[in-house]
Amino acid sequence: MSPKQQRGEATVEQVLDAALGVYAASGEPGLTVSAVTKASGVSPGSLYHHFGSIDGLVTALTLRWLSRLLDRLSGALQRTRTARTGIRAVVRAYLDFLREHPDAARLVHSATADRYGMEHAPQIRAAQEARLSPIAGWIQARTAAGELAPLPGPLLESLLLGPVIGVARRWLSVGDVDLDEAARTLPDRIWRSVRP
């Protein structure tokens, strides 16, 4: 990689880090070109060069953290030996991600991220394929082995992650969910819905 490319990548990382800080402090309405350039120390021209617009920046920031969440879930699954322990590992990994990165999790679960996801689902799926394939492969292998109910992959994925995403949204928005209790309770409840 050339020095120019390295500087470009460093600038992108600097802007993304600053943008998350602005989002944490001011929410989505505070994510403006002025606020992000002030926090990051880069020029507006550099922001537009790398992201095209503030919407492009928000999209890049959301996809960055979605990638990190998916990497965490995939890594948790790969270290398990059974469907049941895999479910437990995914629930714990997801909830740990929330605790460790609440601002990023709030962005990933935001209405803006939902809107973008609905409008660009095929592109997001294609861009995240490297991260999603190990999860889909794990589900397929466990289904083929008879450890999970013989349901279509997307339905199993929804049953596995839907309750965790619901808890995440509730914790992020209302704050009345005990994540330790969720980590103890959800895996067995999810297991009952997907076991053969």
Secondary structure, DSSP 8 states (H G I E B T S, - for coil): --HHHHHHHHHHHHHHHHHHHHHHHHTGGG--HHHHHHHH---HHHHHHHHSSHHHHHHHHHHHHHHHHHHHHHHHHHT-SSHHHHHHHHHHHHHHHHHH-HHHHHHHTSHHHHHHHHHSHHHHHHHTHHHHHHHHHHHHHHHHTTSS-S--HHHHHHHHHHHHHHHHHHHHHT----HHHHHHHHHHHHHHHH--
